Amino acid sequence: MINENKISRLAGLLYLIVVITGLFSLVYVPSQITTGGNAQAVVNHIVASKTLFRYGILSELTQYAFMLFLLYPLYILLRPVNQNITWLMVVLVVVGMSIAFSAVSHKLDVLSLLSGNNLRHALATDQLNAQVMLSLAGYHNELLLSEIFWGLWLFPFGYLIFKSGFLPKIIGILLMIGCFSYLADFFSTFTGIAIPSFFMLPAAIGEICTCFWLLLVGTRYAKNSAAV
């Protein structure tokens, strides 16, 4: 027999790792290392912060790997709500993480170019800088594509939580709203219309609340509600 509370705690723990590594790799590291603007300045900045750049890559890979691991406990918990929608959630996450893993490969290319190996010495400074900027552009473009799926998976996830009975419905609503926040942020890149940062709050709040609810409360909510 499946111990739902243990599965819930596992999901919460894995989600917490995803949240922490995501904040480090996608928020903190970019705030410390400039990857836009003058090519020579960007290269100099990355070289000066190469250790942090490496840790950012490692953290980002950890985030995406643990996001895939998270699918197992989420599938076990949410499958009874609606198996087809749970499978849709799983597929959207797998596609999104596949693109994200591919995006990180461009950062590995940057490391190869700037690690003092034969490749670096074989290129003139301008060529090296151009290659670094192209790799960074490839990273940002693929990460932008993955953002579509980071948004899309939140809708079935939010719906399943809304219907589950063991997490508050408001969390499910926030996640479903967060789906459209991600999509709006993606399309803003092409329309030139800036999206205010607070527009992404529903997704962030929904995911963090889900993480801590699963970790600290588990499935007791459903049992206690049924007993009332």
N, C-alpha and C positions, 0 to 999 in steps of 0.2 A: 504493500500500500504506500502511495506517495505521501510523504510528510510535506504538506503544502507550506507550512511555516518555514521549514528548512530550505525549501526551494525558493521561497520568497526572500529569505535572508541571503541566499547565494546570489539571487538576481540583484538585490540591493547592493551587495558588496562589489559585484562586477560593475554595476552601474556607477558606483562611487569611483572606482578606478578609471572608468571612462571619463567621468566629469573632471577629475583632478588632472589626468594627463591631457585632456582636451584644453583645459584652462591654461596649463603650462605651455603646450605646444602651439596653440592657436591664438592665445591672447598675450601671455607674458613674453614669450620669445619674440614675436613680431614687434612688440612694443620696445624691445631692447636692440633689435637688429634691423636696420633699414634695408629694405629690398627694392626700393623704388627711387627713381631720380637718376643722377649722374652715375654712369656705369663704373667709373674708376672709384668714386666714393663708396658705392655699394660693395665693390670687391674689397676695398680696404676695410670696410666695416665688418664684413663677414670674416676676413682673415684675422682681424683683431679680436673677434668674438667666436673663433672657430669651435672652442669647447662648448659654448652655449648653443651654437648652431647644431653641433652633433647631438647634444642632449635633446634639443628640440625635435630632431629627426627620430631619435629613439623613443621619445615620449609620444610622438605622433603615431608611429608604428604600433606602439603599445595600445594606444587608444583604439585604433581600428581593429586590432586583433581581439581585444577584450570586448569590443562591440559585437563581434561575431560570436564570441563565447557566451555573451549575454543572451543571445537568441534562444539557446537551449532552455534555460529556466523560464524565460518569458513565454516560450511556446508551451511548455508544460502547464504554466499557470493560466494562460489565456485560451488555450485550445478548447476547453469546455464551453467557453462563451460562444465562439463561432470558429470552427476549424478552417473554413475557406478564407475568412478574413485574416486569421492568424497566419496562414500560409502566404497570403499577399504581403503582410507585414514583413515576414521573413525574406521573401524574394526582393522586396524593395531595399532592405538593409544590405543584403548580399551584393546587389548591383552597386549600390552607393559606396560600400566599402571597397569593392573591387576597383572602382574608379579612383577612390582616395589613395589606395595602395599604389596605383599606377602614378598618381600625382607625386607621391613622395620619391619615386625613382628619379625624378628630375632634380630633387635636392641632393640625392646621392651623386648625380652627375656633377653638381657644383662642387661637392667635396673632392671628387676625383680630379677636377680641374685645378683646385686650389691646394692640393696636398703636397706640392713640391715634387711630384713624380715626373717621369719623362714627358708625359703629355703636356704638362704645364710649360716645361722648358722648350717644347717643340713649337709653341705658339708665340707669336708676337703679342705684346701687351694689348693692343687694340683687339686682336683676334680673341685673346683669352677673355677680355672683358665682354665682348660681344657674345661669346659662347655662354658665359655665366648668365648674362641677362636673358638670353634665349631660353636657357634651362629654367630660370625663375619664372619667365612668362609661361612656359609650358606647365609648370607647377600650378600657378594661379589659375590658368585656364581649365585644367582638369579638376582642380578643387572646386571651381565654379560650377562645372558640370555635376559634380557629386552633390552639390548643394541642392539640386533638384530632388534627389532621392532622400537627402537628409530631411527635406520638408515633406515629401510624399509619404514616407513611412509613418510620420507622426499622426496622419489622419486615421488609418486603421488602428494604430496603437491607442490613440485617444478614444476612438469609438469602443474598442474592446474594454478599456478601463472604465468608460462611462457605463457600459453594460455589465461589468464584472460583479459589482456589489462588494468587492473587498478593497477598493480604493475609492476615495471621494469622487463623485461625479464631476466636481469643479476641475479636478486635475485633468480628466478626460477632455473637458471643454477647452481648457487652456492649450492642451496638446493639439487638438484639431484646429484651433485658431493659429497655433504656431506653424502648422503646415502651410497656411497661406502667407504667413510672415516670411518664411524662407523663400517661397515662390516669388513673392513680391520683391524681395531683396535680389533674387536672381535676375528678374526681368528689369529691375532698375538699372542694371549694368548696360542694357541695350537702349533704354529709353532716356537715360541721362537724368532721370528724376531721382534725387537723393532720398533714401529712406531713413528717417530718424532712428537713432540707435534704440530708443525705447520700443520701437515697433517689434523688436525681436524678443521683448520681455516675456510674452506668453509662453513661447517655446522654452526659454531658459527656466522660467519659474516652474512650468509644468514638468520638465525633465528632472530638475533638482528635487521637487516635491515627491515625484515618483520614486526616485532613488532612496530618499530618506524614509518614505513611508514603507517601502518594501523592506528596508533594512531594520527599521525600528519597530514597526507595527506589524508587518506581515499580513497574514490573512485572518487575523483575529477579528478584524472589523466586521467581516461578513458574518462570522459566528455570533459575535455579540449582538449584531443588528437583528439576526434571526431569532435570538433568544428574547428580545424585547417584545 
